[in-house]
Amino acid sequence: MHTFYRKKSYNTISTLISILCYLILIVFVLNGCAQKETNQSEILWDTWGVPHIFGKDESSLFYAFGWAQMKSHGDLILQLYGKSRGRAAEYWGESYIDEDRFVHTVGIPKRSNLWYKSQHSDFKSYLDAFVAGMNDYVKANGQNIEDSLKVVLPVKAEDVLAHTQRVIHFTFVGGAAMGTAESWNSKGSNAWAIAPSHSESGNAMLLANPHLPWSDFFLFYEAQLSAPGIDAYGASLVGMPSLAIAFNNYLGWSHTVNTYDGMDLYELTLTGNGYIFDDEIRSFDEEMHILKVKQNDGSLREEKITVRHSVHGPILAEKDEKAIAVRIAGLDKPHLLAQQWDMSRSTNLSEFEDALKRMQLPMFNVIYADRDGHIMYLFNGLVPKRTEGDWNFWQGIIPGDKSTTLWTETLPYNDLPRVVDPPNGWVQNANDPPWTSTFPMVLEQQNYPLYISPQGMFFRQQRSVQMLIEDNKITFDELVEYKHSTQVEMADRILDDLLSVAKKSGNNIVKNASIVLETWDRKADADSRGAVLFNSWVEEIGLNMFAEPWNAKAPLTTPNGLANPEAAISALEKAAQKVSKDYGALDVPWGDVYRLRYDSIDFPANGGPDYMGIFRVLYFAPDEDKLFRANNGDSYVAIVEFSDPVRANVLLSYGNSTQPNSPHRGDQLELFSQKKLRPVWRTREQIEQNLELKEVFEK
């Protein structure tokens, strides 16, 4: 049974009645009637739409978490699960058939069934409870779900595992195989862990700041999960039952997308009905799948596809006696979600690493801090153990005719780049390779296989390190300030050279542009005048503008210098003409052009693209009015100090719900625009002081 209560304002009489009822309740409890309370689990929804889930046991917790996610993101989740089944075209029409073909080609539905059967009995019951909560929510609140999506119901535990594969293994690890345009560095993040020696308070601190698209399966869902043995706060990816980034009273961690390669495309030479491998002809293993496709009149047509497998993996394409097979690490690791669950229940570094050592999470850097003062950076990933080649070799299409290029193992945990408690007092990652996680560098690339990760830093990574180096004792408030930094590192590196040649130009618009850029504050704050012009110039000239490329011997000061001053001036002229035409002034404020828009919400943005070297990352898509809408970048932010009690501020940029008519669609964008975070409410007293709704579950 499920009941709910809404917060109300009480007058004096109702307050006295409440006190009387409370006294009566105490009498019942003292008379042995407390058993009912122990059989209850609750969701306390705060005024930002965050569910604080208090479960009487683990299964009740997962049940309520499933209920909460369906309440906040039901339409989206049903879409995502339908796609992960490979039945989206059957449900919603022809436009989804390519996605369905891919899902079946790489074996997601079949593998999800195998993964479910292999789950340990306790976690299998948790998955069952999670989807039971989702299904029960729709049964009780069907009017809140789009009718066309209900065809996916009931959802099953296998759907959760299929969705996890589609997101983690076939988007983050294998995005190129899935046909996504993004490379590893377009789905980014910032993360810092600060040791007591680098902290003003003497407490370790953590900055979690993933940058992902603001839509689809990239969305984060913020929640508190509390039950016997766990009280964790953080964010899961929508549709998943475990927190991906979290903290508890003892420790916390974040992830960044690492410079990791766990996917390879192999080119095979076809002959007859097979392919050549080690000078022999191998036969393909074949599977037939029948896909159904909904037609405009509601009928279903059937399409047969044959999936062929080589020793490398499934065949994605065939042409001119050649075929491309894909191989992805981690598809034999079915316990990713259970590992995350145990990470969130850990109470010290040893327990946390015990969970990590299971190696179920196929990629992502781990940045960690705890109340004992430990900090850690780990280049986490199922890195294929390769017999030849460096990083660049493995980025291309790999010859698949020899067994020497076919990896069958991954590196063990102890062979991964890892730093614990470095002498500089901090670790960081902003999607740079592991070698620059500390300065001075502790990890040396030559001590690891050449294929494990490249070398290099770009401007955002350099900005990250510079801020940490320049402040030996960081306070909590300073950490909040640094997180919101919009300083344009690229401008500090190149603008003086540009101005020196622009001032000599006889072109009036170039001279006017140079005046704007000279007085610009070199930030991308909402009121920064010059950032629009500078960004337009960068788009005109491109990123290969530098005379001196990045140099490992000067990692924080290169690239540098203008390679072609004439081209730079020509690009500035074009940029100035464009900005003047589109916005009527060369010094138009950044926030007048770059906006935070969601439904009817519209605020000026601060922050900007990674390539400009801005720590506060935002990417934008053009709107019809020549303005730009944020659609990617700063997603979930958590700043945590491991004091007693733990202190934490957070923000989920786009809000904690996508359901139509929810008040929490985009409701945090105003804080984003103001560079503010929200205090975390974790105690029952704090939550009840900021309560929007209470839901109670009884079994």
KAJO-V70398 format. One record per residue. D_CENTER is the distance of its C-alpha to the mean C-alpha in whole Angstrom. Layout:
BEGIN
D_CENTER + D_CENTER
END
This chain:
BEGIN
35 + 33 + 34 + 32 + 33 + 33 + 33 + 37 + 39 + 42 + 45 + 48 + 49 + 46 + 45 + 48 + 48 + 44 + 46 + 49 + 46 + 44 + 48 + 49 + 45 + 46 + 49 + 48 + 45 + 48 + 50 + 48 + 46 + 42 + 41 + 40 + 37 + 36 + 35 + 33 + 29 + 28 + 25 + 25 + 23 + 23 + 24 + 20 + 20 + 18 + 20 + 21 + 22 + 26 + 27 + 30 + 29 + 25 + 26 + 27 + 23 + 22 + 24 + 23 + 19 + 20 + 22 + 20 + 17 + 20 + 21 + 18 + 17 + 20 + 20 + 17 + 17 + 20 + 19 + 16 + 19 + 21 + 20 + 19 + 22 + 23 + 26 + 24 + 27 + 29 + 28 + 27 + 29 + 30 + 27 + 24 + 27 + 25 + 22 + 24 + 26 + 23 + 22 + 25 + 26 + 23 + 24 + 21 + 24 + 26 + 24 + 22 + 26 + 26 + 23 + 24 + 28 + 27 + 25 + 27 + 29 + 27 + 24 + 25 + 27 + 24 + 22 + 25 + 25 + 22 + 23 + 26 + 25 + 23 + 26 + 28 + 26 + 27 + 31 + 31 + 29 + 30 + 31 + 27 + 26 + 26 + 29 + 28 + 25 + 27 + 29 + 25 + 27 + 27 + 24 + 24 + 23 + 22 + 20 + 17 + 18 + 18 + 15 + 13 + 15 + 14 + 10 + 10 + 14 + 14 + 12 + 10 + 13 + 15 + 14 + 18 + 19 + 18 + 19 + 16 + 16 + 13 + 14 + 12 + 12 + 11 + 7 + 8 + 8 + 11 + 12 + 16 + 18 + 21 + 24 + 27 + 29 + 27 + 27 + 30 + 30 + 30 + 27 + 23 + 20 + 17 + 14 + 10 + 9 + 5 + 6 + 5 + 8 + 10 + 11 + 11 + 9 + 6 + 7 + 7 + 11 + 12 + 15 + 18 + 19 + 23 + 26 + 28 + 26 + 23 + 22 + 18 + 16 + 12 + 10 + 9 + 7 + 10 + 13 + 13 + 15 + 14 + 12 + 9 + 9 + 13 + 16 + 20 + 23 + 23 + 20 + 16 + 13 + 10 + 8 + 8 + 8 + 12 + 15 + 15 + 18 + 18 + 19 + 23 + 25 + 28 + 31 + 34 + 38 + 39 + 43 + 44 + 42 + 40 + 39 + 40 + 39 + 41 + 44 + 44 + 43 + 40 + 40 + 37 + 36 + 35 + 34 + 35 + 33 + 34 + 31 + 32 + 32 + 33 + 35 + 36 + 39 + 37 + 38 + 36 + 37 + 36 + 35 + 35 + 33 + 34 + 31 + 32 + 31 + 32 + 32 + 29 + 27 + 27 + 29 + 27 + 30 + 33 + 35 + 39 + 39 + 36 + 33 + 29 + 28 + 24 + 23 + 20 + 19 + 19 + 20 + 23 + 21 + 20 + 20 + 16 + 15 + 19 + 18 + 15 + 17 + 20 + 17 + 17 + 21 + 22 + 24 + 24 + 23 + 25 + 24 + 21 + 21 + 23 + 20 + 19 + 22 + 22 + 19 + 18 + 14 + 14 + 12 + 10 + 12 + 13 + 14 + 16 + 19 + 22 + 25 + 27 + 26 + 24 + 21 + 20 + 18 + 17 + 16 + 15 + 16 + 18 + 20 + 23 + 26 + 28 + 32 + 32 + 30 + 28 + 24 + 26 + 28 + 25 + 23 + 26 + 27 + 29 + 32 + 33 + 36 + 37 + 35 + 35 + 31 + 30 + 28 + 28 + 27 + 24 + 24 + 25 + 23 + 26 + 25 + 22 + 22 + 21 + 23 + 24 + 26 + 26 + 29 + 28 + 26 + 22 + 19 + 17 + 14 + 13 + 12 + 16 + 18 + 19 + 22 + 21 + 19 + 23 + 26 + 28 + 26 + 27 + 25 + 28 + 27 + 30 + 30 + 27 + 27 + 27 + 25 + 22 + 20 + 22 + 23 + 22 + 21 + 20 + 21 + 17 + 18 + 21 + 21 + 19 + 21 + 24 + 23 + 23 + 26 + 28 + 28 + 29 + 29 + 26 + 26 + 24 + 24 + 24 + 21 + 20 + 22 + 20 + 17 + 18 + 20 + 20 + 23 + 23 + 24 + 25 + 28 + 29 + 29 + 31 + 32 + 36 + 37 + 36 + 38 + 41 + 41 + 41 + 43 + 46 + 45 + 48 + 45 + 45 + 42 + 41 + 42 + 41 + 38 + 38 + 39 + 36 + 34 + 36 + 36 + 32 + 30 + 28 + 25 + 23 + 24 + 25 + 28 + 28 + 31 + 31 + 27 + 27 + 30 + 28 + 25 + 28 + 30 + 27 + 26 + 30 + 30 + 27 + 26 + 29 + 31 + 31 + 34 + 33 + 30 + 27 + 30 + 29 + 32 + 31 + 27 + 26 + 29 + 29 + 28 + 31 + 34 + 35 + 36 + 38 + 39 + 41 + 37 + 36 + 38 + 38 + 35 + 35 + 38 + 36 + 33 + 35 + 37 + 34 + 33 + 36 + 37 + 34 + 34 + 37 + 37 + 35 + 34 + 32 + 29 + 26 + 25 + 28 + 26 + 22 + 21 + 19 + 20 + 20 + 23 + 25 + 23 + 24 + 23 + 24 + 20 + 20 + 18 + 18 + 17 + 15 + 19 + 21 + 20 + 18 + 16 + 15 + 13 + 14 + 14 + 17 + 19 + 23 + 24 + 28 + 30 + 28 + 26 + 22 + 19 + 16 + 13 + 10 + 9 + 9 + 7 + 8 + 11 + 13 + 16 + 18 + 22 + 23 + 27 + 29 + 27 + 24 + 23 + 19 + 18 + 15 + 14 + 12 + 12 + 13 + 15 + 15 + 16 + 17 + 20 + 23 + 25 + 23 + 23 + 20 + 19 + 18 + 20 + 18 + 18 + 21 + 20 + 18 + 21 + 23 + 20 + 20 + 18 + 20 + 21 + 20 + 23 + 23 + 27 + 29 + 31 + 28 + 26 + 30 + 30 + 27 + 28 + 27 + 28 + 29 + 29 + 31 + 31 + 34 + 35
END
